[in-house]
Amino acid sequence: MMLDKIIYGAKIALPADDFGAAWANPIDGMAIGIKDNKIVKIAAQNEVLEIGAKEIVKLDGGIVAPGFIDTQVNGGGGVLFNDAPNEETILQILNAHKKFGTTAILPTLISDDLEKTTLAINAVKKAIQNGESGILGIHLEGPFISPLKKGIHDESKFKILDNESIEILSALEIAPTLITIAPERHDIKDIEKLANKPWTILAAGHTNATSEDMMKANEIGLCGLTHLYNAMSQISAREPGVVGYALEKRNLICGLIVDMVHVHPQNIRLAFDVLGACNLMLVTDAMNPVGTDDDCFMLYGKKIFVRDGSCFDDNGTLAGSALDMASAVRNSHFKVGIPLGQCLQMASETPARFLNLHDKIGSIRIGNNADLIHLDDELYFQNAI
């Protein structure tokens, strides 16, 4: 069988045998064989080269990794999804993040009117139906969140779940819809209805929930946390809060913004030591400036400033980040000290597994899509291969 492409000459970030097992560091001396855009062979270089291919890509060192997957992307390339929830905006955001190794995203709508939510869902559906493989679904970060932990979100948009809103939130139907909620704000029966809708994935975020609130929601379908540590109840002596619940139960997949501003490096390391790469996924919470030289933008009628890789309003309230995923991987490895293989896992396989797409993307496995990127030894994105 003649292969379509062979890739070799770089270390390869190979996963563990089982989904959810910790990855080792990338290894040398291997090659990847591709046929019909699927990975069909992973073996020693000589063994794969003997098969032959129409195209042989010999890399000069560096690392071959799965394309990064970002489940929280508000904007990029100078545009924000909330400002123009249409297919053109989605593609502009995706193309901005592709320059940093992110090949697939969930465009993220922060708290807004339900009419705009419907526009956003329809735009994502159109992009997917038009064959854009880099759009995996949508993330609706609000408006079903808590005013006590609102962050930069506009409290005037906040709502309580009811039958009408549940139907609106679950309207995508053909791909994952990640929905961030504050579980303490809603009737547990409505949370369960939403959790049971096809393709819906519930995460707690912007929430002042108690550990008991979290337990009840977790038992009926809540399975993730939106940006661990940020905009949620913390650990105290007599109440574990959302953070304590996540660290103790270890059954939620938690997003983590590693821009070295949102979360202290010691807390990042603590989360990794407790939860591991199997339950942590890197997210950027990226805003408009990613992929541009912009140092400010408008959000909810406020001027937002870029400083130290993150975004702030005049009062110092965080308003997302200017982070890209390659930088998040570098920060996790070089500044926090997480092993490289597991940094790459948190940027690829873990989010793919969270979205139930791990049998197609997120790891270099036989049968998966050949969605591959090349990083240099300093973990800067070189190109998609």
Buried (B, 14 or more C-beta within 10 A) or exposed (E): EEBBBBBBBBBBBBBBEEBBBEBBBBEEEBBBBBBEEBBBBBBEBEEBBEBEBEEBBEBEEBBBBBBBBBBBBBBBBBBBBBBBBBBEBBBBBBEBBBBBBBBBBBBBBBBBEBEBBBBBBBBBBBBBEEEBBBBBBBBBBBBBBBEBBBBBBBEEBBBEBEEEBBEBBBBBEEBBBBBBBBBBBBEEEBBBBBBEBEBBBBBBBBBBBBBEBBBBBBEBBBBBBBBBBBBBBEBEEEEBBBBBBBBEBEEBBBBBBBBBBBBEBEBBBBBBEEBBBBBBBBBBBBBBBBBBEBEEBEBBEBEBBBEEBBBBBEEEEBBBBBBBBBBBBBBBBEEBEBBBBBBBBBBBBBBBBBBEBBBBBBBBBEEBBBBBBBBEEEBBBBEEB
